[in-house]
Amino acid sequence: MQSEDTYDNMYDEQVTWKFRKVLHVFELDDTPFETGKELYARFLHVKKNNTADTVVQKYYPESE
C-alpha cells in the first residue's frame, strides 16, 4: 500500500506527504472515539536526500 499527497503549507511551501509502510499495529478497546481523532502519529524530520528505506532502517530497525 502506498499513497502520496502534495500541498502548500501556511508558509506557502510545498509539502509532500508519503505513506510507505505499516510499522506498528495496536489493538483498540471498545471505548468510542470521535471522528477525526488522532490515535497515533510520529513525524520524522529528515533530509530530502534520505530514502524511505534508509529512514525506516534508522528509526525502525526491528521492521526488517
C-alpha positions in Angstrom: 0.0 0.0 0.0 1.4 3.4 -1.0 -0.1 6.9 -1.1 1.2 10.4 -1.7 -0.2 13.9 -1.4 1.3 17.3 -2.1 0.0 20.6 -0.8 1.1 24.1 0.1 1.5 24.8 3.8 0.7 28.0 5.7 4.2 29.4 4.7 3.4 28.8 1.0 6.0 26.0 1.0 5.2 22.8 -0.9 4.9 19.7 1.4 4.8 16.2 0.1 3.3 13.6 2.4 4.1 10.0 1.6 2.8 6.8 3.1 5.3 4.0 2.7 4.7 1.1 5.1 2.8 0.0 8.2 5.3 -0.3 11.0 3.0 -0.8 14.1 -0.4 -2.1 14.7 -2.2 -1.6 18.0 -5.4 -3.2 19.3 -8.1 -0.7 20.3 -10.6 -1.4 23.1 -14.3 -0.8 22.9 -14.0 2.9 24.1 -15.7 5.1 21.5 -13.7 7.9 20.0 -14.7 10.9 17.9 -14.4 11.0 14.1 -11.0 12.6 13.1 -9.4 11.9 16.4 -5.7 11.0 16.0 -4.8 7.7 17.5 -1.1 7.6 16.9 1.4 9.5 14.8 5.1 10.0 14.6 6.7 12.7 12.5 10.3 12.4 11.5 12.3 15.3 10.2 14.9 14.0 7.8 17.0 15.4 4.9 15.4 15.3 1.5 18.1 13.0 0.1 17.2 10.2 2.5 15.2 7.4 1.0 12.2 6.0 2.8 14.1 2.7 3.2 17.0 4.5 4.9 14.7 6.3 7.3 12.9 3.0 8.2 16.2 1.2 8.8 17.5 4.0 11.0 14.4 4.6 13.2 12.7 1.2 13.0 15.4 -1.4 12.6 13.1 -4.1 14.0 10.8 -3.8 11.0 13.2 -5.5 8.6 
